[in-house]
Amino acid sequence: MSELTVCALSVCIGGQTILRDLSLRFPPRAITAVLGPSGCGKSTLLTVLNRLCEETADCSVQGRVYLDGEDIFSMEPCLLRRRVGTVLQTPVLFPMSILGNVAFAPRRLGLRGQALEARVRTSLELAGLWPEVHQRLRQSPEHLSGGQKQRLCIARALAVEPEILLLDEPTSALDQVATAQVEASLLGLKRRMGVILVTHNPAQARRIADKVCLLRDGKCVYFGAADGSWGLS
């Protein structure tokens, strides 16, 4: 299974140092929660792991990130982002049906017919959404709840069969029930891939994470078991 390794990573944006000399190994088939106060570099770290940082003006990156031993900065960005999927904090859905959202990327990759239908169903099942939407796939997703929309975004990311999934505070705007549904989906996904989850919630990390990366002032001050020993309440 695939893993990401970060070596001596430093990031500056607009002359300000955001991340400082990070060296981390994100294990495969595990959930790693990235914790820390606002502004410590959590989201910036995710943007480096899929090279979205390159879309930020005045962003300078030093160090190396390896995906299964291959330097991600030598890879074609689109290929990298197929292998390392991303789900944002706020669900952003395409103006098309539930089916269209999940099928969008596989169609662009040439998938058609029964193979495309199977990919859509598998992605929705992995996201824990299939039982709730399978009879209304051709309807707009606008009527879905916040938690369902977030799981639809997860399904859309899974539709290109990534090896690693990045999530930036995916439950921060959800209620307790919806949060539990998303967490259950993530626990199922870790059997297939590595999951890297940015969260402000230490309790969430204790519930579902295998490892915790704690950042402060752009530095990693703890990387280890998600048992609460990192010192946050």
JOUR-V969088 format. One line per field, one symbol per residue. phi: phi as a letter, one per 30 degrees, with the letter a starting at -180 (. if undefined). burial: 1 if it has 24 or more other ideal C-beta (glycine too) atoms within 12 Angstrom, else 0. Layout:
phi = ???
burial = ???
This chain:
phi = .dbcbcbhdbbcbhicdcbbhdbbbcddhaccccckdeidjdddeddddcideddcdhcbcbjbbcchicdddccdeddedddbdbbddcdccddadeeddddededddjdbhddddddddddddddiceddbdcbdccddddddeddddddddeddddchdcbbcbchdcdccdddddddddddddddddcadbccdbccedddddbdcbbcccbhicdcabaddcjddjcd
burial = 01111100111010001111010111110111111100011111111111111000001010101110000100000001111111111010100001111111111000000001001111111111110110001000100101111111111111111111111111110100011011101111110111111111110111111111111101110111010001010
